[in-house]
Amino acid sequence: MKMVRTIFDGLFRVIVVVNMVLLVAIVLITAANVFGRYVMNAPIFWAEELCTRFMMTMGMLAAACGVSMHSHMIIEIFTMRFSLPVRRFINRIADFFMIIIGLVMMVGGCARFFVSLKFYSELPATGLPSYVQDFAIPLAGLLITYASVVSFLDHDSQANPLLATFDREKAVP
């Protein structure tokens, strides 16, 4: 299990770097497109399509990283009023629903990906195969499911930064 956790932790680090690169690419492509459109009067015809695909990929992968870092869905202002056992129970419920969401993303994303493979088509501006826009959905679903299962099964409050914060608050007089 430790090896699997190490692999996924490394994968999450790689995803953060990939998202940074995608964000820089979006900014550069958009800036070049604006310059081309308004200064050179010749826009880059594929810029918007590529930036849209990059943004979709970033969103999916960032959601997976957010789940792994427990920076998702639970609104602390509402849960802070409850006792520690109730907050732990709320976190379990949130993890359970995140597992379901991750599984739906995996199954639905794989189905969409394989349909795109079967009925081959190309994106109009870039000429890329249409399935390239779908690869992030099942990958994000896998990562969300993994992070949520680990959080759900891990009874140690130190594994969840939110619960660790709650434990420190309770220890302070």
N, C-alpha and C positions, 0 to 999 in steps of 0.2 A: 504493500500500500504506500510505503514511503517513496518508492521509486515512481509510482504513478503520480503522486502528489508533486514530486520534484519535476516531472515532465510537464504537468499542467501548469505549475508555477512558472516554469520557463516559457511555456507557450503564452501565458498571459503577459509576460514581459515583452515577448516578441510582438504581440498584438498592440501593446502600447506604443512601441517604436513604429510599427506599421501605420498606426493611426496618426502619429506625428508626421510621418513622411507623406501620407495622403493629405493631411491638412495643408502642409507646405505646398504640395503639388496643386491643390485646389486654388490656393491663393495665387500662386505663380501663373497658372493657366488662366484664371479669371482676370488677373492684371494684364496679361498679354492680350487677352481677348478684348478687354476694354481699350487698351492702347491701339490694337489693330482696328477696332470698330470706329473709334472717334478720332484718332490721329491719322491713321493710314487709310481709312475708309475701306478696309478689307478685313472683316471679322474672321476669326478662326471657326470654321463651320462645325468642327467636332468638339469644341470646347465645352459647350453646355451639356452635351450628352455624357462626356467623360467625367465632368465634375459631378453630375447627378449620380453616376455609378459609384464614384469615389465616396460621395456623401452617404449613399445607401450602405456601402460596405463599412464605412466608419461608424455609422449609427448602430448597425448590428453588432459589430465587434466591441464597441464601447459599452453597449448594454451588457454584454457578457462580462466585461471587466468590472462594470459597476456591481453586478451580482456577486462576483468573486470577492469584491472589497466591501460588501454589505452596504453599499451606498445606493440603495434602491428602495422604493415603495413604502417603507415604514416611515411614517411621519412622527418624529420624536416628540413633538409638542403634545401629541395625543397620548402616546404611550408612557411618557414620563410620570404621569399621575398614578400609574398602577404600581403594584408591588413587583419585586423582582421575579417571582414565579409567574405572575401574569404576563410580564414582558417577555419572559422566555417562551411561554406558550404562544404569544402573538408572533414571536420570531419563528417558531416551529410552523405555525399556520402559513406565514409568509413564505417560508422555505418550501412547504408542500405545494403551494400554488405556483411558485417559481419552477418547481420540478415539472409540473403539468405544462406550464408555458414552454419550457425548454423542450419537452417531448413533442409538443404540438409543432414547434418550430423545426425540430429534427425531421419528423415524419412529413409535414407539409412541405418543408424546404427540399427534402430529398425527392418527393413526388414531383414538385415543380421543376427541379433540376433534371430529372430523368425525362419528363415530358418535353422539356426544352431540348434535350439531346435527341429524342426520338423525332420531333418535328423541327428539324434544323432550320434556323433562320438567322439572319444577321441584323445587328443594330444598324440603323440607316446611315448615320453620319460616320461612325468609326469603322464599320465593316466587321466588327468583332462578333463572334458567335453570341447568340442571345443568352446562352447558359452562363456566360461569365458574370452576369448580373445576379445570378441566383446562388452562387457558391457560398456566400457569407451567411445565408439563412440557416442551413443545416449545421454549419460550423459553429455559429453563435448558439444555436439550440443545444448542441453537444456541450459546449462550454458552460452554458447556463445550467443545464441539467447536472453536470459534474459538480459545479460549485454549490448548487443548492442541495444535492445529495450529501456532499461532505459536510455542509453546515447543519443539515437536518440530523445526520447521524452522530455528529461530534457533540458529546455532552459537556465538553470542557468549555467554559465560558470564555477562556482566553482565545479560542479559535474565532470567536465573533467579536470584532472590536466594539460593537455597540454594547454587547453584554458585558465585556470587560469594563467599559466605562460605567455601566450600571453597578457593577460589583464595587468599584472604587468609590462611587458615590455613597453606597450603603455603608462602607467601612469608615467614611469620614463622619465624625460626630456632629 
